[in-house]
Amino acid sequence: MIQYSMNKPKMTYFEENDVLHLVISEEDEAGSVELSPNITAELNDKGDLIGIEILNASTYIRDSILETAQAKVLSIASSQNAQ
């Protein structure tokens, strides 16, 4: 289990590389785990989550928002059709 404490997370977008970096803790990174293509979890020496890096962030965020919106619209449409 990965634990984390979110004091004041900071998010930085690096436009030139299309990378979004979320810092959860200022601790030193001791390792990382690829969660999926283009998404990496950064871990401290205890294995706790201290950051997340998203490559090709604009595409990832766009696709995630569209997928969520489409699912919501389909849910609303099917509930209206069931009435």
HELIX and SHEET records of a PDB file:
HELIX    1   1 ALA A   57  ALA A   82  1                                  26    
SHEET    1   A 5 LYS A  10  PHE A  14  0                                        
SHEET    2   A 5 VAL A  19  VAL A  23 -1                                        
SHEET    3   A 5 LEU A  49  LEU A  55 -1                                        
SHEET    4   A 5 ILE A  39  LEU A  43 -1                                        
SHEET    5   A 5 GLY A  31  SER A  36 -1                                        
END                                                                             
